[in-house]
Amino acid sequence: MRRSKDKWIIRVEDVLLRLIIICITTLLLSQLLLLKDGTRQYLSKVDKMEGEDLTSTMPLYADTPLQITEETTVLKNYQNLLRKSEVIVIKMIKNSNNPYVFIMVNGKKVSDFGKGDNKLTVYDGDYIEIDATALSQPVQFIIKVPDNSLLSPQDGLVVEGAKAIIAVGKIKFKN
């Protein structure tokens, strides 16, 4: 009985060895056929494009200067969807409609006071500043936190300054 199992294993090995030899022979034959131009066009689909300049139809200069703009999309800041957020309101007490005063979050200008009060979605760890460098007279702002769910800044905080970047502070949530 042991001899019949051994014969079966030997037969399987012979078949596998023949398959390996057939595959290697087929690979070598196909590579040799690629060296001839007559058969190469049938075996290689990208060979027709070889040597063609694909960028020749494109102009070498742009008609207008390149302008990079940040579009506000959901997918742009998808990681913010996973973070806890809060809406705060920043009101300018004097000069309430001034487009030259900006709100900055983490160093980027996100809004201005051209339309009055600003509702701002903030996340834990954001740093809020108000850029009032364009104004020569002192201005005051009041920060409203509707749900009172922040440790910093506190609801009703009043900040003021003139010709400066006014720090509102770092956003900290209550645990």
KEKE-343911 format. One record per residue (C-alpha): residue number from 1; z, x, y. Coordinates in nm, 2 decimals. Layout:
% residues N
<atom><pos>NUM</pos><Z>Z</Z><X>X</X><Y>Y</Y></atom>
...
//
This chain:
% residues 175
<atom><pos>1</pos><Z>0.00</Z><X>0.00</X><Y>0.00</Y></atom>
<atom><pos>2</pos><Z>0.07</Z><X>0.29</X><Y>0.23</Y></atom>
<atom><pos>3</pos><Z>-0.28</Z><X>0.42</X><Y>0.18</Y></atom>
<atom><pos>4</pos><Z>-0.44</Z><X>0.09</X><Y>0.30</Y></atom>
<atom><pos>5</pos><Z>-0.24</Z><X>0.10</X><Y>0.62</Y></atom>
<atom><pos>6</pos><Z>-0.34</Z><X>0.46</X><Y>0.68</Y></atom>
<atom><pos>7</pos><Z>-0.71</Z><X>0.37</X><Y>0.62</Y></atom>
<atom><pos>8</pos><Z>-0.68</Z><X>0.09</X><Y>0.88</Y></atom>
<atom><pos>9</pos><Z>-0.53</Z><X>0.33</X><Y>1.14</Y></atom>
<atom><pos>10</pos><Z>-0.81</Z><X>0.58</X><Y>1.06</Y></atom>
<atom><pos>11</pos><Z>-1.08</Z><X>0.31</X><Y>1.11</Y></atom>
<atom><pos>12</pos><Z>-0.93</Z><X>0.20</X><Y>1.44</Y></atom>
<atom><pos>13</pos><Z>-0.92</Z><X>0.57</X><Y>1.56</Y></atom>
<atom><pos>14</pos><Z>-1.28</Z><X>0.61</X><Y>1.46</Y></atom>
<atom><pos>15</pos><Z>-1.39</Z><X>0.30</X><Y>1.65</Y></atom>
<atom><pos>16</pos><Z>-1.19</Z><X>0.41</X><Y>1.96</Y></atom>
<atom><pos>17</pos><Z>-1.34</Z><X>0.76</X><Y>1.94</Y></atom>
<atom><pos>18</pos><Z>-1.69</Z><X>0.61</X><Y>1.92</Y></atom>
<atom><pos>19</pos><Z>-1.62</Z><X>0.38</X><Y>2.21</Y></atom>
<atom><pos>20</pos><Z>-1.50</Z><X>0.67</X><Y>2.42</Y></atom>
<atom><pos>21</pos><Z>-1.81</Z><X>0.88</X><Y>2.33</Y></atom>
<atom><pos>22</pos><Z>-2.04</Z><X>0.58</X><Y>2.42</Y></atom>
<atom><pos>23</pos><Z>-1.87</Z><X>0.53</X><Y>2.76</Y></atom>
<atom><pos>24</pos><Z>-1.89</Z><X>0.90</X><Y>2.85</Y></atom>
<atom><pos>25</pos><Z>-2.25</Z><X>0.91</X><Y>2.74</Y></atom>
<atom><pos>26</pos><Z>-2.33</Z><X>0.60</X><Y>2.95</Y></atom>
<atom><pos>27</pos><Z>-2.16</Z><X>0.75</X><Y>3.25</Y></atom>
<atom><pos>28</pos><Z>-2.35</Z><X>1.08</X><Y>3.23</Y></atom>
<atom><pos>29</pos><Z>-2.68</Z><X>0.90</X><Y>3.17</Y></atom>
<atom><pos>30</pos><Z>-2.62</Z><X>0.68</X><Y>3.48</Y></atom>
<atom><pos>31</pos><Z>-2.54</Z><X>0.98</X><Y>3.69</Y></atom>
<atom><pos>32</pos><Z>-2.85</Z><X>1.16</X><Y>3.58</Y></atom>
<atom><pos>33</pos><Z>-3.06</Z><X>0.85</X><Y>3.66</Y></atom>
<atom><pos>34</pos><Z>-2.92</Z><X>0.85</X><Y>4.01</Y></atom>
<atom><pos>35</pos><Z>-3.08</Z><X>1.19</X><Y>4.07</Y></atom>
<atom><pos>36</pos><Z>-3.43</Z><X>1.03</X><Y>4.04</Y></atom>
<atom><pos>37</pos><Z>-3.56</Z><X>0.84</X><Y>4.34</Y></atom>
<atom><pos>38</pos><Z>-3.74</Z><X>0.58</X><Y>4.13</Y></atom>
<atom><pos>39</pos><Z>-3.43</Z><X>0.46</X><Y>3.95</Y></atom>
<atom><pos>40</pos><Z>-3.19</Z><X>0.52</X><Y>4.23</Y></atom>
<atom><pos>41</pos><Z>-3.31</Z><X>0.22</X><Y>4.43</Y></atom>
<atom><pos>42</pos><Z>-3.21</Z><X>-0.01</X><Y>4.14</Y></atom>
<atom><pos>43</pos><Z>-2.87</Z><X>0.14</X><Y>4.07</Y></atom>
<atom><pos>44</pos><Z>-2.75</Z><X>0.20</X><Y>4.43</Y></atom>
<atom><pos>45</pos><Z>-2.74</Z><X>-0.08</X><Y>4.68</Y></atom>
<atom><pos>46</pos><Z>-2.61</Z><X>0.13</X><Y>4.97</Y></atom>
<atom><pos>47</pos><Z>-2.87</Z><X>0.40</X><Y>4.92</Y></atom>
<atom><pos>48</pos><Z>-3.11</Z><X>0.21</X><Y>5.14</Y></atom>
<atom><pos>49</pos><Z>-2.88</Z><X>0.25</X><Y>5.43</Y></atom>
<atom><pos>50</pos><Z>-2.81</Z><X>0.61</X><Y>5.38</Y></atom>
<atom><pos>51</pos><Z>-2.93</Z><X>0.82</X><Y>5.68</Y></atom>
<atom><pos>52</pos><Z>-2.98</Z><X>0.53</X><Y>5.91</Y></atom>
<atom><pos>53</pos><Z>-2.81</Z><X>0.54</X><Y>6.25</Y></atom>
<atom><pos>54</pos><Z>-2.61</Z><X>0.21</X><Y>6.28</Y></atom>
<atom><pos>55</pos><Z>-2.49</Z><X>0.27</X><Y>6.63</Y></atom>
<atom><pos>56</pos><Z>-2.83</Z><X>0.34</X><Y>6.79</Y></atom>
<atom><pos>57</pos><Z>-2.86</Z><X>-0.02</X><Y>6.93</Y></atom>
<atom><pos>58</pos><Z>-2.52</Z><X>0.00</X><Y>7.11</Y></atom>
<atom><pos>59</pos><Z>-2.51</Z><X>0.11</X><Y>7.47</Y></atom>
<atom><pos>60</pos><Z>-2.32</Z><X>0.43</X><Y>7.55</Y></atom>
<atom><pos>61</pos><Z>-2.13</Z><X>0.28</X><Y>7.84</Y></atom>
<atom><pos>62</pos><Z>-1.96</Z><X>-0.04</X><Y>7.91</Y></atom>
<atom><pos>63</pos><Z>-2.09</Z><X>-0.29</X><Y>8.17</Y></atom>
<atom><pos>64</pos><Z>-1.74</Z><X>-0.36</X><Y>8.30</Y></atom>
<atom><pos>65</pos><Z>-1.42</Z><X>-0.14</X><Y>8.29</Y></atom>
<atom><pos>66</pos><Z>-1.20</Z><X>-0.20</X><Y>7.99</Y></atom>
<atom><pos>67</pos><Z>-0.91</Z><X>-0.43</X><Y>8.07</Y></atom>
<atom><pos>68</pos><Z>-0.62</Z><X>-0.46</X><Y>7.83</Y></atom>
<atom><pos>69</pos><Z>-0.42</Z><X>-0.78</X><Y>7.87</Y></atom>
<atom><pos>70</pos><Z>-0.13</Z><X>-0.91</X><Y>7.68</Y></atom>
<atom><pos>71</pos><Z>-0.19</Z><X>-1.26</X><Y>7.56</Y></atom>
<atom><pos>72</pos><Z>0.11</Z><X>-1.47</X><Y>7.47</Y></atom>
<atom><pos>73</pos><Z>0.06</Z><X>-1.59</X><Y>7.12</Y></atom>
<atom><pos>74</pos><Z>0.29</Z><X>-1.69</X><Y>6.85</Y></atom>
<atom><pos>75</pos><Z>0.17</Z><X>-1.41</X><Y>6.62</Y></atom>
<atom><pos>76</pos><Z>0.21</Z><X>-1.14</X><Y>6.89</Y></atom>
<atom><pos>77</pos><Z>0.59</Z><X>-1.16</X><Y>6.87</Y></atom>
<atom><pos>78</pos><Z>0.63</Z><X>-1.32</X><Y>6.53</Y></atom>
<atom><pos>79</pos><Z>0.94</Z><X>-1.11</X><Y>6.47</Y></atom>
<atom><pos>80</pos><Z>1.12</Z><X>-1.29</X><Y>6.75</Y></atom>
<atom><pos>81</pos><Z>1.08</Z><X>-1.61</X><Y>6.56</Y></atom>
<atom><pos>82</pos><Z>1.33</Z><X>-1.47</X><Y>6.30</Y></atom>
<atom><pos>83</pos><Z>1.58</Z><X>-1.38</X><Y>6.57</Y></atom>
<atom><pos>84</pos><Z>1.84</Z><X>-1.61</X><Y>6.73</Y></atom>
<atom><pos>85</pos><Z>1.73</Z><X>-1.71</X><Y>7.08</Y></atom>
<atom><pos>86</pos><Z>1.88</Z><X>-1.88</X><Y>7.38</Y></atom>
<atom><pos>87</pos><Z>1.73</Z><X>-2.03</X><Y>7.69</Y></atom>
<atom><pos>88</pos><Z>1.88</Z><X>-1.93</X><Y>8.02</Y></atom>
<atom><pos>89</pos><Z>1.79</Z><X>-2.04</X><Y>8.37</Y></atom>
<atom><pos>90</pos><Z>1.78</Z><X>-1.80</X><Y>8.67</Y></atom>
<atom><pos>91</pos><Z>1.78</Z><X>-1.97</X><Y>9.01</Y></atom>
<atom><pos>92</pos><Z>1.71</Z><X>-1.79</X><Y>9.34</Y></atom>
<atom><pos>93</pos><Z>1.96</Z><X>-1.93</X><Y>9.60</Y></atom>
<atom><pos>94</pos><Z>1.77</Z><X>-1.81</X><Y>9.91</Y></atom>
<atom><pos>95</pos><Z>1.39</Z><X>-1.78</X><Y>9.94</Y></atom>
<atom><pos>96</pos><Z>1.36</Z><X>-2.00</X><Y>9.63</Y></atom>
<atom><pos>97</pos><Z>0.98</Z><X>-1.98</X><Y>9.60</Y></atom>
<atom><pos>98</pos><Z>0.89</Z><X>-1.61</X><Y>9.63</Y></atom>
<atom><pos>99</pos><Z>0.61</Z><X>-1.47</X><Y>9.41</Y></atom>
<atom><pos>100</pos><Z>0.71</Z><X>-1.11</X><Y>9.50</Y></atom>
<atom><pos>101</pos><Z>1.04</Z><X>-1.13</X><Y>9.30</Y></atom>
<atom><pos>102</pos><Z>1.00</Z><X>-1.07</X><Y>8.93</Y></atom>
<atom><pos>103</pos><Z>1.22</Z><X>-1.11</X><Y>8.62</Y></atom>
<atom><pos>104</pos><Z>1.20</Z><X>-0.82</X><Y>8.38</Y></atom>
<atom><pos>105</pos><Z>1.30</Z><X>-0.83</X><Y>8.02</Y></atom>
<atom><pos>106</pos><Z>1.34</Z><X>-0.49</X><Y>7.85</Y></atom>
<atom><pos>107</pos><Z>1.15</Z><X>-0.32</X><Y>8.14</Y></atom>
<atom><pos>108</pos><Z>0.85</Z><X>-0.56</X><Y>8.13</Y></atom>
<atom><pos>109</pos><Z>0.77</Z><X>-0.82</X><Y>8.40</Y></atom>
<atom><pos>110</pos><Z>0.77</Z><X>-1.16</X><Y>8.24</Y></atom>
<atom><pos>111</pos><Z>0.79</Z><X>-1.41</X><Y>8.53</Y></atom>
<atom><pos>112</pos><Z>0.82</Z><X>-1.45</X><Y>8.90</Y></atom>
<atom><pos>113</pos><Z>0.98</Z><X>-1.69</X><Y>9.14</Y></atom>
<atom><pos>114</pos><Z>0.66</Z><X>-1.83</X><Y>9.28</Y></atom>
<atom><pos>115</pos><Z>0.73</Z><X>-2.17</X><Y>9.13</Y></atom>
<atom><pos>116</pos><Z>1.10</Z><X>-2.17</X><Y>9.18</Y></atom>
<atom><pos>117</pos><Z>1.36</Z><X>-2.16</X><Y>8.90</Y></atom>
<atom><pos>118</pos><Z>1.28</Z><X>-1.98</X><Y>8.58</Y></atom>
<atom><pos>119</pos><Z>1.36</Z><X>-2.08</X><Y>8.23</Y></atom>
<atom><pos>120</pos><Z>1.37</Z><X>-1.77</X><Y>8.01</Y></atom>
<atom><pos>121</pos><Z>1.40</Z><X>-1.74</X><Y>7.63</Y></atom>
<atom><pos>122</pos><Z>1.62</Z><X>-1.44</X><Y>7.55</Y></atom>
<atom><pos>123</pos><Z>1.72</Z><X>-1.27</X><Y>7.23</Y></atom>
<atom><pos>124</pos><Z>2.03</Z><X>-1.07</X><Y>7.13</Y></atom>
<atom><pos>125</pos><Z>2.01</Z><X>-0.72</X><Y>7.28</Y></atom>
<atom><pos>126</pos><Z>1.75</Z><X>-0.80</X><Y>7.55</Y></atom>
<atom><pos>127</pos><Z>1.82</Z><X>-0.64</X><Y>7.89</Y></atom>
<atom><pos>128</pos><Z>1.75</Z><X>-0.86</X><Y>8.19</Y></atom>
<atom><pos>129</pos><Z>1.67</Z><X>-0.73</X><Y>8.54</Y></atom>
<atom><pos>130</pos><Z>1.54</Z><X>-0.89</X><Y>8.86</Y></atom>
<atom><pos>131</pos><Z>1.29</Z><X>-0.68</X><Y>9.06</Y></atom>
<atom><pos>132</pos><Z>1.35</Z><X>-0.76</X><Y>9.43</Y></atom>
<atom><pos>133</pos><Z>1.21</Z><X>-0.43</X><Y>9.57</Y></atom>
<atom><pos>134</pos><Z>0.95</Z><X>-0.62</X><Y>9.78</Y></atom>
<atom><pos>135</pos><Z>1.21</Z><X>-0.81</X><Y>9.98</Y></atom>
<atom><pos>136</pos><Z>1.40</Z><X>-0.65</X><Y>10.28</Y></atom>
<atom><pos>137</pos><Z>1.66</Z><X>-0.92</X><Y>10.32</Y></atom>
<atom><pos>138</pos><Z>1.94</Z><X>-0.97</X><Y>10.07</Y></atom>
<atom><pos>139</pos><Z>1.88</Z><X>-1.23</X><Y>9.80</Y></atom>
<atom><pos>140</pos><Z>2.12</Z><X>-1.41</X><Y>9.56</Y></atom>
<atom><pos>141</pos><Z>2.06</Z><X>-1.54</X><Y>9.21</Y></atom>
<atom><pos>142</pos><Z>2.27</Z><X>-1.76</X><Y>8.98</Y></atom>
<atom><pos>143</pos><Z>2.24</Z><X>-1.74</X><Y>8.60</Y></atom>
<atom><pos>144</pos><Z>2.29</Z><X>-2.07</X><Y>8.41</Y></atom>
<atom><pos>145</pos><Z>2.35</Z><X>-2.06</X><Y>8.03</Y></atom>
<atom><pos>146</pos><Z>2.32</Z><X>-2.43</X><Y>7.92</Y></atom>
<atom><pos>147</pos><Z>2.50</Z><X>-2.40</X><Y>7.58</Y></atom>
<atom><pos>148</pos><Z>2.76</Z><X>-2.15</X><Y>7.69</Y></atom>
<atom><pos>149</pos><Z>2.68</Z><X>-1.96</X><Y>7.37</Y></atom>
<atom><pos>150</pos><Z>2.65</Z><X>-1.61</X><Y>7.52</Y></atom>
<atom><pos>151</pos><Z>2.92</Z><X>-1.35</X><Y>7.58</Y></atom>
<atom><pos>152</pos><Z>2.70</Z><X>-1.18</X><Y>7.84</Y></atom>
<atom><pos>153</pos><Z>2.59</Z><X>-1.29</X><Y>8.09</Y></atom>
<atom><pos>154</pos><Z>2.84</Z><X>-1.56</X><Y>8.15</Y></atom>
<atom><pos>155</pos><Z>2.74</Z><X>-1.90</X><Y>8.28</Y></atom>
<atom><pos>156</pos><Z>2.75</Z><X>-1.92</X><Y>8.66</Y></atom>
<atom><pos>157</pos><Z>2.71</Z><X>-1.54</X><Y>8.71</Y></atom>
<atom><pos>158</pos><Z>2.59</Z><X>-1.46</X><Y>9.07</Y></atom>
<atom><pos>159</pos><Z>2.40</Z><X>-1.14</X><Y>9.14</Y></atom>
<atom><pos>160</pos><Z>2.27</Z><X>-1.02</X><Y>9.47</Y></atom>
<atom><pos>161</pos><Z>2.09</Z><X>-0.73</X><Y>9.62</Y></atom>
<atom><pos>162</pos><Z>1.81</Z><X>-0.62</X><Y>9.86</Y></atom>
<atom><pos>163</pos><Z>1.52</Z><X>-0.38</X><Y>9.80</Y></atom>
<atom><pos>164</pos><Z>1.64</Z><X>-0.30</X><Y>9.46</Y></atom>
<atom><pos>165</pos><Z>1.62</Z><X>-0.38</X><Y>9.09</Y></atom>
<atom><pos>166</pos><Z>1.92</Z><X>-0.60</X><Y>9.02</Y></atom>
<atom><pos>167</pos><Z>2.07</Z><X>-0.58</X><Y>8.68</Y></atom>
<atom><pos>168</pos><Z>2.17</Z><X>-0.91</X><Y>8.52</Y></atom>
<atom><pos>169</pos><Z>2.29</Z><X>-0.74</X><Y>8.20</Y></atom>
<atom><pos>170</pos><Z>2.24</Z><X>-0.71</X><Y>7.83</Y></atom>
<atom><pos>171</pos><Z>2.22</Z><X>-1.03</X><Y>7.63</Y></atom>
<atom><pos>172</pos><Z>2.51</Z><X>-1.06</X><Y>7.38</Y></atom>
<atom><pos>173</pos><Z>2.56</Z><X>-1.37</X><Y>7.16</Y></atom>
<atom><pos>174</pos><Z>2.89</Z><X>-1.51</X><Y>7.04</Y></atom>
<atom><pos>175</pos><Z>2.94</Z><X>-1.47</X><Y>6.67</Y></atom>
//
